Amino acid sequence: MEYKDYYQIMGVGREASADDIKRAYRRLARKYHPDVSKEKDAEARFKEVGEAYEVLRDPEKRAAYDALGTRKPGEEFRPPPDWQFDYSGAETDAGVHSDFFEQLFGGLGRGRRGSFRSRGFDTAGQVEVTLEEAFAGTERRLSLQRVAVDERGRAQPTTQQITVRIPAGVVDGQRIRVPSQGEPGVGGGPPGDLFLEVRLLPHRWFRAEGRDIGLDLPVTPWEAALGETVRVPTLGGRVDLKVPKGSQTDRQLRLRGRGLPGNPPGDQLVVLKIMTPPPETPADEAVYREMAGKLRMNPRQAMEGS
């Protein structure tokens, strides 16, 4: 069935008072009354407004409706599996409302008195962390916007501060569950959970590839040609790396266990980038000319035969 945004239908905000809702209903009822209205689909709109008013004017129904959270109008919707609603008000005629209303409030008031109880909806958000924070773990102080419903059925916005622990080894796109920090439950029902999606911020040198960490490492031609041990930055500190003799640019070397923590931990993938020093002096140029004369190398040889 399709979700109905009763507040949007009435043209009021979720914080609207009972008087605001009553005024909105009177205005819309006059506008869409089938006996006088010339609006397109006036009868259907009149019934829709009446249904919205029936829910929002009643503190119990409104509180239950607010507990469902917000959805886009027309979005596919099903009540939570543990949804219950026992109503203490007047009887509601079955079959004269939309499927959405009937699923939530159908059959109310058949001589029963009691209360409704439902688990709160889960909520979602994002949290941005640096690679260093993903490596070591960190905490975030978050402000959560809540909507409480008072005894008169009015929505009261509130702000709550919570501290969330970001565990070491989180990867981009991972979801962190924060128990009981979603929408509050209704009628004593438990609150939902908050799910935070981790977004790793770009780094100056490193790039995250799952739990593996990529790094482009500049090396000199003689380090690549002769093979030398160089110092390499990692998220856990600098380590020594042996560059194999005769390495070419884009060669990939692996530092095992030097990526993000986990079971197993990721690796650091080091891609060599040979940097040619510019000939800034006549002496530099002489060195290059000597190399050109002594080191017989033609990197385009394979192309010349095609």
TAPEVEN-V432690 format. One record per residue. N is the residue number from 1. RES is the residue in three letters. SS is DSSP state (hx for helix, st for strand, lp for the rest). NEAR is the number of other C-alpha atoms within 8 Angstrom. Layout:
N,RES,SS,NEAR ; N,RES,SS,NEAR
This chain:
1,MET,lp,7 ; 2,GLU,st,9 ; 3,TYR,lp,12 ; 4,LYS,lp,7 ; 5,ASP,lp,10 ; 6,TYR,hx,10 ; 7,TYR,hx,11 ; 8,GLN,hx,8 ; 9,ILE,hx,10 ; 10,MET,hx,13 ; 11,GLY,lp,7 ; 12,VAL,lp,11 ; 13,GLY,lp,7 ; 14,ARG,lp,6 ; 15,GLU,lp,8 ; 16,ALA,lp,10 ; 17,SER,lp,7 ; 18,ALA,hx,10 ; 19,ASP,hx,6 ; 20,ASP,hx,9 ; 21,ILE,hx,14 ; 22,LYS,hx,10 ; 23,ARG,hx,8 ; 24,ALA,hx,11 ; 25,TYR,hx,12 ; 26,ARG,hx,8 ; 27,ARG,hx,8 ; 28,LEU,hx,11 ; 29,ALA,hx,11 ; 30,ARG,hx,8 ; 31,LYS,hx,8 ; 32,TYR,hx,14 ; 33,HIS,lp,11 ; 34,PRO,lp,9 ; 35,ASP,lp,4 ; 36,VAL,lp,6 ; 37,SER,lp,10 ; 38,LYS,lp,7 ; 39,GLU,lp,7 ; 40,LYS,lp,4 ; 41,ASP,lp,6 ; 42,ALA,hx,12 ; 43,GLU,hx,9 ; 44,ALA,hx,7 ; 45,ARG,hx,9 ; 46,PHE,hx,13 ; 47,LYS,hx,8 ; 48,GLU,hx,9 ; 49,VAL,hx,13 ; 50,GLY,hx,10 ; 51,GLU,hx,10 ; 52,ALA,hx,12 ; 53,TYR,hx,13 ; 54,GLU,hx,8 ; 55,VAL,hx,11 ; 56,LEU,hx,13 ; 57,ARG,lp,10 ; 58,ASP,lp,9 ; 59,PRO,hx,11 ; 60,GLU,hx,8 ; 61,LYS,hx,10 ; 62,ARG,hx,12 ; 63,ALA,hx,11 ; 64,ALA,hx,10 ; 65,TYR,hx,9 ; 66,ASP,hx,8 ; 67,ALA,hx,12 ; 68,LEU,lp,8 ; 69,GLY,lp,8 ; 70,THR,lp,6 ; 71,ARG,lp,7 ; 72,LYS,lp,7 ; 73,PRO,lp,8 ; 74,GLY,lp,7 ; 75,GLU,lp,8 ; 76,GLU,st,7 ; 77,PHE,lp,7 ; 78,ARG,lp,5 ; 79,PRO,lp,7 ; 80,PRO,lp,7 ; 81,PRO,lp,4 ; 82,ASP,lp,6 ; 83,TRP,lp,9 ; 84,GLN,st,7 ; 85,PHE,lp,9 ; 86,ASP,lp,11 ; 87,TYR,lp,12 ; 88,SER,lp,9 ; 89,GLY,lp,7 ; 90,ALA,lp,6 ; 91,GLU,lp,9 ; 92,THR,lp,8 ; 93,ASP,lp,6 ; 94,ALA,lp,8 ; 95,GLY,lp,6 ; 96,VAL,lp,5 ; 97,HIS,lp,8 ; 98,SER,lp,7 ; 99,ASP,hx,7 ; 100,PHE,hx,10 ; 101,PHE,hx,10 ; 102,GLU,hx,12 ; 103,GLN,hx,8 ; 104,LEU,hx,8 ; 105,PHE,hx,9 ; 106,GLY,lp,9 ; 107,GLY,lp,10 ; 108,LEU,lp,12 ; 109,GLY,lp,13 ; 110,ARG,lp,6 ; 111,GLY,lp,5 ; 112,ARG,lp,9 ; 113,ARG,lp,9 ; 114,GLY,lp,7 ; 115,SER,lp,9 ; 116,PHE,lp,11 ; 117,ARG,st,12 ; 118,SER,st,14 ; 119,ARG,lp,14 ; 120,GLY,lp,15 ; 121,PHE,lp,14 ; 122,ASP,lp,10 ; 123,THR,st,10 ; 124,ALA,st,8 ; 125,GLY,st,8 ; 126,GLN,st,8 ; 127,VAL,st,8 ; 128,GLU,st,8 ; 129,VAL,st,10 ; 130,THR,lp,10 ; 131,LEU,hx,12 ; 132,GLU,hx,7 ; 133,GLU,hx,10 ; 134,ALA,hx,17 ; 135,PHE,hx,13 ; 136,ALA,hx,9 ; 137,GLY,lp,11 ; 138,THR,st,10 ; 139,GLU,st,8 ; 140,ARG,st,8 ; 141,ARG,st,8 ; 142,LEU,st,8 ; 143,SER,st,8 ; 144,LEU,st,8 ; 145,GLN,st,8 ; 146,ARG,st,9 ; 147,VAL,st,8 ; 148,ALA,st,8 ; 149,VAL,st,10 ; 150,ASP,lp,8 ; 151,GLU,lp,6 ; 152,ARG,lp,6 ; 153,GLY,lp,12 ; 154,ARG,lp,12 ; 155,ALA,st,11 ; 156,GLN,st,9 ; 157,PRO,st,9 ; 158,THR,st,8 ; 159,THR,st,8 ; 160,GLN,st,8 ; 161,GLN,st,8 ; 162,ILE,st,8 ; 163,THR,st,8 ; 164,VAL,st,9 ; 165,ARG,st,8 ; 166,ILE,st,11 ; 167,PRO,lp,9 ; 168,ALA,lp,12 ; 169,GLY,lp,12 ; 170,VAL,lp,11 ; 171,VAL,lp,12 ; 172,ASP,lp,9 ; 173,GLY,lp,7 ; 174,GLN,lp,8 ; 175,ARG,st,8 ; 176,ILE,st,9 ; 177,ARG,st,8 ; 178,VAL,st,10 ; 179,PRO,lp,8 ; 180,SER,lp,9 ; 181,GLN,lp,10 ; 182,GLY,lp,13 ; 183,GLU,lp,14 ; 184,PRO,lp,13 ; 185,GLY,lp,15 ; 186,VAL,st,14 ; 187,GLY,lp,8 ; 188,GLY,lp,7 ; 189,GLY,lp,11 ; 190,PRO,lp,11 ; 191,PRO,lp,13 ; 192,GLY,lp,16 ; 193,ASP,lp,14 ; 194,LEU,st,14 ; 195,PHE,st,12 ; 196,LEU,st,12 ; 197,GLU,st,12 ; 198,VAL,st,15 ; 199,ARG,st,11 ; 200,LEU,st,11 ; 201,LEU,lp,8 ; 202,PRO,lp,7 ; 203,HIS,lp,8 ; 204,ARG,lp,4 ; 205,TRP,lp,6 ; 206,PHE,st,9 ; 207,ARG,st,9 ; 208,ALA,st,11 ; 209,GLU,st,7 ; 210,GLY,lp,8 ; 211,ARG,lp,14 ; 212,ASP,st,12 ; 213,ILE,st,16 ; 214,GLY,st,12 ; 215,LEU,st,11 ; 216,ASP,st,10 ; 217,LEU,st,9 ; 218,PRO,st,8 ; 219,VAL,st,10 ; 220,THR,st,10 ; 221,PRO,hx,9 ; 222,TRP,hx,7 ; 223,GLU,hx,11 ; 224,ALA,hx,16 ; 225,ALA,hx,9 ; 226,LEU,hx,9 ; 227,GLY,lp,13 ; 228,GLU,lp,10 ; 229,THR,st,8 ; 230,VAL,st,8 ; 231,ARG,st,8 ; 232,VAL,st,9 ; 233,PRO,lp,7 ; 234,THR,lp,10 ; 235,LEU,lp,9 ; 236,GLY,lp,6 ; 237,GLY,lp,6 ; 238,ARG,lp,8 ; 239,VAL,st,8 ; 240,ASP,st,8 ; 241,LEU,st,8 ; 242,LYS,st,8 ; 243,VAL,lp,11 ; 244,PRO,lp,9 ; 245,LYS,lp,10 ; 246,GLY,lp,8 ; 247,SER,lp,10 ; 248,GLN,lp,8 ; 249,THR,lp,8 ; 250,ASP,lp,7 ; 251,ARG,lp,9 ; 252,GLN,st,8 ; 253,LEU,st,8 ; 254,ARG,st,8 ; 255,LEU,st,9 ; 256,ARG,lp,8 ; 257,GLY,lp,11 ; 258,ARG,lp,13 ; 259,GLY,lp,14 ; 260,LEU,lp,16 ; 261,PRO,lp,12 ; 262,GLY,lp,8 ; 263,ASN,lp,4 ; 264,PRO,lp,6 ; 265,PRO,lp,11 ; 266,GLY,lp,15 ; 267,ASP,lp,14 ; 268,GLN,st,15 ; 269,LEU,st,12 ; 270,VAL,st,12 ; 271,VAL,st,13 ; 272,LEU,st,14 ; 273,LYS,st,11 ; 274,ILE,st,11 ; 275,MET,st,8 ; 276,THR,lp,6 ; 277,PRO,lp,5 ; 278,PRO,lp,4 ; 279,PRO,lp,8 ; 280,GLU,lp,6 ; 281,THR,lp,6 ; 282,PRO,hx,7 ; 283,ALA,hx,6 ; 284,ASP,hx,9 ; 285,GLU,hx,10 ; 286,ALA,hx,8 ; 287,VAL,hx,8 ; 288,TYR,hx,9 ; 289,ARG,hx,8 ; 290,GLU,hx,8 ; 291,MET,hx,8 ; 292,ALA,hx,8 ; 293,GLY,hx,7 ; 294,LYS,hx,6 ; 295,LEU,lp,6 ; 296,ARG,lp,6 ; 297,MET,lp,4 ; 298,ASN,lp,5 ; 299,PRO,lp,5 ; 300,ARG,lp,6 ; 301,GLN,hx,7 ; 302,ALA,hx,7 ; 303,MET,hx,6 ; 304,GLU,hx,6 ; 305,GLY,lp,5 ; 306,SER,lp,4
